[in-house]
Structures are given as C-alpha cells and as structure tokens.
Amino acid sequence: MVFRARRPDWETVGRDWPNREHSRFPVAHGFRWHVQLAGRGPVLLLLHGTGATTHSFRDLLPILAEHFTVIVPDLPGHGFTANPPASAFTLPGMGRAVAALLRESHLKPDLVVGHSAGAAILIRMALDKQIHPKAIVSLNGALLPFKGSSGHWFSGLAKLLLMNPLVPRMFAWSATNQSHVEDLIRNTGSDIDWRGLELYGRLFREPGHVGGALAMMANWDLRALRDLVAHLDMPLELLVGERDKTIQPADAEMIADRAPNARLRMLPGLGHLAHEERPDEIAALILSLARDHGVLEQKTGG
C-alpha cells in the first residue's frame, strides 16, 4: 500500500528552503523530483535518510559545491518529490528510481554519500551495477533492520500504515506541537540547531511527506543486505556516530566484517544526524576521503 496525499507546497512550505536557488524539478522514472544541483568538478551524489529531504544537507552543500558538482534529491515520496509507483518504495525500486534520475541529469557520480537509509540505497545501486563510484561513504548507514529506540518506534508506525492510512495524518497532527518534533530528533542522539528543528517540524506536519517516509520503511527488507555486501567491489567508508541511538554502532562493525573493502571510522560525540550537528567536520572528512580515493587531487605542501 502507498499512502497518497498532496505533496508539500513549494511556495509555502518551501518558501525559504535551504539552498532554494539551486532547486529544480526534473521528471524521471515517470514522476517529478525536487533536486538541488550546485558546483563544478567531480560528481558527488548525496542521499538523505528516511523522513528527511535535501534540507538535511543544507550546510554541507555550499562547502562541498566548492569542490564538486553536487546533486541532492528528495527521495521518492519525500519532501517535494512526487509519490512514485508502489514498486519504487522497495530498496531495489528506490535504487532504480535514483538511477533514472541520474540518467535524466546526465550525471555519473564519482563519489556517493548516503545518510542512514540513503547509504543502503547507494550500496544496492552499486551491487546492481547502476552506479560505479570510486567509493561509497555511509554516514550512520541503516544497513540492517532497526534496533535502536527511535528505530523500533518508526518501524512499528510503518507497519501500522499498511492497515490504517489515517496514521500519517495523526502523526502530522501531533507534530503541530513542536516539542514532539524536538523530542523525536533528540531521541536520535543528536542536538541540532533551531533551523533544523523548524524544518523538520514543517515536514512532519505534512501528511504527504510522513506517508511517503512510512511507506518506504514499510516496504523495505534490509535482511539480505548483510550478506550481499560481501560482493561489493568498491571501497566502503563507514562513518559511525558514537552517540547514535537510531543505528547501533555494532551494525556497522558487522558490515565492516563482511564487506571486503570496508573501513570503519567512529565520530566521537555525534549522533545519528552527525552531518547536521557538525557540518564543517563532516565536510572536511568527505573531502579527505575524496582525496584518499583519487576523486580529488591530494593537497600539496608549501
């Protein structure tokens, strides 16, 4: 089942959206997307996690666009991207949809970075030979079934969606109380600024966005990914927030043991939304990894 509701309105909900000047609305895979495209240089694809949008990378985009051509979409059913066919809400389906968007944009990523569920999509795309980057960067990647506290809560709500399509509207109504939004974000182990909290509040008050996020979770099966990563033929950088309460750090350790070219790096003091807590630090780390893997030239001394 896919929840259908009006998408958030770009002229009201998106009236002052971060990096709005870089937004465009192409059609790919049969539906309209919201995409932000900025910068010049090697192509960097950023994919957000479930329940987020391009706003999640609001502070990373300007920094990274100084070095890359950066493409950041709202995933299908999220934010200002339209609801896709039901088949696109599965993990392979989401990968096919993003691959179609890249073809429509005439872009081939040299480096890809995925936060949470975005990392799972990128790994699936690489396994399906839809992308061929020099490396995949997983930022608190949701690569196994959820075990954390907020993860359990979201998974249960996603299952309810299959039985009761009123759930997204009920969630959106509860989000009119901003303190509920702040509690939800705090339960990820991250402390983000007021601007980020306000933007999440706007999104969580939109039944169309909530329904798309929950439909995605309800249609996913991550159990196979644990074994499939053994066939991943490119470097996998696993960045793990020490305080992440949504994705257990032990999940990344399990993936690192199975993926042949994986490297795990802990992010001290950071939670699930590490890139929103310390965007400068995460951007510097992405640039360093890009140099390690030959996407950018190494810095020279002097």
N, C-alpha and C positions, 0 to 999 in steps of 0.2 A: 504494500500500500504506500502511496505517496500523498502527503498532505498538500492540498492546493489552497493557496491564499494569495492575495495581492502582494506583489513584491514591495519592499520599502521604496518610497518615492524619492527619486534622486534630488528633486528640487526642494524637498522639505527635510527629510531625514538626512540627505546627503548635502544639504545646503552649504556647509563649511567643512566637507570631508577632508581629512588629511591628504595632502598632495593631489588635490582635486584637479589642478591644472594638467596633471599627467593622465587623467582618466579618459578612456574611450570605451565604446560599446560595440565591438565586432560581433558578428554572427558566426558560430562554428558549431559543428555537430548538431545542427538543427535548432539551436536556441541562442538567445542573446546573452552575452557576457559583459560584466564590468571588469575591465583590465586597466592597470596602470603600467605605463611604459615610459622609462626615463633613461638618460645617459647614453654613453657611447663606449664601445670596446667589446671584449668578450661577453657572450650572453650568459646572464645569471637568471635562473628561474627561482622564484620564491613561492612556496606554497604554505598557506596558513593551515591551522588545525580546525577541528570541528567546532562550530559555533562562532568562529572569528571571521574576519574579512581582510581586505588589504590594510585596514587601519592597524592591524597587529604589527605591521612593518613600517609604521608611519615615521619613526625616527631612523630606521635603518636605511630606507630608500634614498634619502638625499646623500648620505655618506657613500653608499655603495655605487650610486649613479655617477660618482666622480671617477670610477674605475671600470664600470661595466655598463653594458646595455641591460637594464634590469626590467624583467617582466613579472608582474604580480597580479594574478587574477583573484577575483572572488570565486571560490569553488561553486560548482552547480548547486542551486538551491540556497545559496548563502548570500547575504547582503543584497547587492543589486544585480546579481546574475540570476537568470530565469530558472524556474524549475525544469529539470531535464526529464526525459522518459524514466520510468521506474528502474530500468536496467542500468542507468548511469549512476545510481546510488550505491551499487556494489563497488568493492575495491577495484576489480579489473575494469568495471564500467567507468569509474571515475578516471582511471588512467587513460582509457580510450578517449574520453571527452577532452582531457587536458592535451593529449597528443594531437587531436584535431584542432584545438585552439593554436597550438604551436605551428602546425602546418599552415593554417589560415594567416598567421602572423609572419610566416616565412622566417622563423627563428629556430635555431638548433642550439640548445643550451650547452655551454662549455663546463658549467658548474651548476649544481642544483642544491638548494637548501630547503628542507621541509621541517616545519614545526609540528610536533605531535602527529596527528593523522596525515598531515601533508608529507611527512617522511615515509609513511607506509605507501602512499600513492607513488612517490618517486621510486622507491625500491621495486614496486610492482611494475612500473613502467620500464625500468631498466631490465628486469627479468623477462619482460615481454618484448624486449628489443625496440621499444618505442622511443627511447632516448639513449644517447651514448655520451654522457658527460665524462670528464676526466676524474670526477669524484662526486660522491653523494655526501652531503652534510645533514645529519639527522640531529635536530635540536629537540631534546626531550621527546624522541620519537615514540609514537603509540604503535609499537610493532608486535605486541602480544595483547591478548584480551585484558581489559582493565582490571586492576586490583585495588587501586587507591580509593580513598573515601569518596571524593567527588566523582571518580570514575564509576564506582558502583551506583551512585545516585543517578548519573546520566544514563547509564546502561538500562537501569530499571525503568526510567522515564521513556526511553526509546522503545522499549518493548510495549509499554502502555499505549504508545502511539498507534501500534498495529491494531489495537482493539478500540481505542477511543480517540477519534480525530479532534475532540474538544481540548485535548491536553495542551497543544501549542497555545491555544487562546488562554487557557488557565495560567500557563507559565507566563505569558506576556502580561496578563493582568497582574500577576504577583510582582513582576518587575517594575511596575509603576512605583513601588516602594524601593527607592534607590539603596536603602540599607540591605535589602535582599541581594541586590546585584553585588554590592561590596562584600557581603559575606561569601557569596559564591566564588568571587575572584580570590579572596583571602584563603579559601579552602584549597586553592591550587598550590599554596606555599609561596605565592608571590605578593609583593607590595608594589603596586603600580601607581602612577600619578593620577591626579583628578581628571585629566583629559581622557586618559584611557578608560577610567571608570565610567565617565559620562558617555563615551562612545559605546561601550558595552551595554550600558543602560538603554540607549536608543535602540540598539539591535535587539536586545532581549524583550523589548516592548512591541516588537513586530512579529505577529504570528507566522507570517510567511517565512521569515528568517529562522525562527525557532523550529517550525515544522520541517524545513529543509535540513537543518542540522540533525534533528532527531531521526528523520528518515534515513539519513546517511548512516548513523550509528546502528539503527535497527536492521539495516541491510548488509552490514559488514560482517565478515568472518575472517579474523586475523589468525586463526589457529594454524593455518598452513604456512604462514609466512616464516615461522620459526625454522622450519625445515628447508624452505625454498631459498633462504639467504645463503645456504651452503653453495648455491650455484651462481651467486653474484660475482661477476667477473670484473669488478672495478672497485677502487678503494671506497670504504665506507667509514666516515668520521662520525663517531657517536659522541655528541656533546650532552652531558647529563647534569642537570641542576641538583645540587646536593640537597636542597630543601623541597624538591618536587614531591607534592602529595597526590598528584594525579597518576603519574607514571612511576612505578617503583624503579629506583636505580638498578636493582638486581635484574630487571628485564633487559637493560642494555648490556649487562655483563653476559647474560645468556646469549644474546645476539652476537656479541663480540667473540664468544667461543665458537660460534657456528659459521660466521661469515669469514671467508679465507683472507680477506684484505681489510679487516676492520681494526680500528684504533679507537679506544675509549678515552675521553678526557672529562674529568669532573669539573664542574663550575661551582666553586665554593660560595656558599651563602645565597645562592639563587634558587628560585622555584621554577614552576612549570612555564611561566611567562618570562623566562630569563631575558629574552631579547627586548621585552618592554621595560624591564627593570633597569638594565644597564646596556642600552643600545650601542654606546660607544665601544664598550668592551667586546660585545658580540661582533660588531662590525670589524673591529681590529682582528679578531680571531678568524673571521671568514676571509679577510684579506690575507692573513698569514697562511691559511690553508690553501688559498688560491695560488699563492706563490710556491708552496710545497709541491703542488700537483701540476705546476707548469702552466696554469691558466693565466697568471700574471708574471711578469718578469721579477726576478729577485731584486731586492733593494741593493744598491751598491754603496759602498762606504765613501767617506770623504764629503 
